[in-house]
Each structure stands twice: as structure tokens, then as C-alpha cells.
Amino acid sequence: MSRKFGGFGGGNMNQMLKQVKQMQNELLKAQETLKNTEFEGIAAGGMVSIKLTGNFELKSLKIDKNLVDPEDVELLEDSIIAAYNDAAKKVQEANDENFGGLAGGLNIPGLNL
């Protein structure tokens, strides 16, 4: 008499565990690669440039001196925010591209890939 545990045969469970371990390794590699990748955000026609890592760490901020006007600080502030948002959008798109398919369409509560 063959007995199955929770609807899974022993061989199926072992194969599934191997696949989960492989997916975990792929996720760790992708996270490390993304963490070390820099994404550039640009605003004000290239006069403001921000570089973020894949984990949103600010690595550099460059501002063209021609944009610095003591009479219009708001333009500089807005340009920095726009450059940051541009870079952050690129990081998010890379996250979606790299991790979106790794769950294989699984809908696992609490797992945001």
C-alpha cells in the first residue's frame, strides 16, 4: 500500500525542494548583482545627475554650476528630486525585471517579487 504525505510523493517533494533551493540561489545572485549595479537619474536637461545602487543607496550627486541660482533655489530642489525619482524608477524596473519572473507565477503571501 503506497502512502502519500500531504498529497506529495517523496520523490516529488525532494524535486520541489531542489527547485526551491535553486530559486533561492538565483534570487541571492540577482540581489547581489543588483545591489552592485548603479542606476543614473538625470533631470534639468542633464544638469543634475544622481547615481543610486540597486538597493537605493545614493552613490553620487552632480549639479552643473549653471543651475545654481541663489534666486531660484526651488528649481535646484525640484531638479534633484526629479533626478532621484528617475534613478529610483530605473532601480524599481530592474527589480521587477530581475525578480518578477523568479516566483514562477506563484502567489505567495508576504513575498514581494
C-alpha positions in Angstrom: 0.0 0.0 0.0 1.5 3.3 -1.1 1.2 6.1 1.4 1.5 9.8 0.3 2.3 12.6 2.6 0.1 15.7 2.2 -0.7 14.8 -1.4 3.0 14.8 -2.4 5.0 11.7 -3.1 8.5 11.5 -1.5 10.2 12.0 -4.9 8.0 14.9 -5.8 8.8 16.6 -2.5 12.6 16.2 -3.0 12.3 17.6 -6.5 10.3 20.5 -5.3 12.8 21.3 -2.5 15.6 21.2 -5.1 13.7 23.7 -7.2 13.1 26.0 -4.2 16.8 25.8 -3.3 17.8 26.6 -6.9 15.3 29.5 -7.0 16.8 30.8 -3.7 20.3 30.7 -5.1 19.2 32.6 -8.2 17.5 35.2 -6.1 20.6 35.7 -4.0 22.8 36.1 -7.1 20.4 38.5 -8.7 20.1 40.5 -5.5 23.9 40.8 -5.2 24.2 41.8 -8.8 21.5 44.4 -8.5 23.0 45.7 -5.2 26.3 46.4 -7.0 24.7 48.0 -10.1 24.5 51.7 -10.4 21.5 53.5 -11.9 21.7 57.0 -13.1 18.8 59.5 -12.9 19.0 62.7 -14.9 17.0 66.0 -14.7 17.1 69.6 -15.9 18.4 68.6 -19.3 21.3 66.7 -17.8 22.3 69.4 -15.4 21.5 67.2 -12.4 22.7 63.6 -12.2 22.2 61.1 -9.4 23.5 57.6 -9.2 21.8 55.0 -7.0 22.7 51.4 -6.3 20.1 48.7 -6.7 19.3 48.9 -3.1 18.6 52.7 -3.4 21.9 53.8 -1.8 22.9 57.3 -3.1 26.4 57.0 -4.6 26.8 60.4 -6.3 25.1 63.7 -7.0 26.4 66.0 -9.7 25.0 69.5 -10.3 26.1 71.7 -13.1 27.2 75.1 -11.7 25.0 76.9 -14.2 21.9 75.5 -12.5 22.9 77.0 -9.1 21.0 80.3 -8.8 20.5 81.8 -5.3 17.4 83.5 -6.6 15.8 80.2 -7.7 16.6 77.5 -5.1 13.3 75.8 -5.9 14.5 74.9 -9.4 17.5 73.2 -8.0 15.5 71.4 -5.3 13.0 70.2 -7.9 15.7 69.1 -10.2 17.4 67.0 -7.5 14.1 65.4 -6.6 13.3 64.7 -10.3 16.8 63.1 -10.8 16.4 60.9 -7.8 12.9 59.8 -8.8 14.3 59.0 -12.3 17.0 56.8 -10.9 14.7 55.2 -8.4 12.3 54.3 -11.2 15.1 52.6 -13.0 16.0 50.6 -9.9 12.4 49.5 -9.5 12.2 48.5 -13.1 15.3 46.4 -12.8 13.9 44.8 -9.6 10.7 44.0 -11.4 12.6 42.6 -14.4 15.0 40.5 -12.4 12.7 39.2 -9.7 9.2 39.3 -11.2 9.6 36.0 -13.0 11.6 34.1 -10.4 8.5 33.2 -8.4 7.2 31.4 -11.4 3.8 32.9 -11.1 3.4 31.7 -7.5 1.2 33.9 -5.4 2.9 33.6 -2.0 1.6 35.9 0.7 4.3 38.2 2.0 6.6 37.5 -0.9 7.0 40.7 -2.9 8.9 39.8 -6.0 
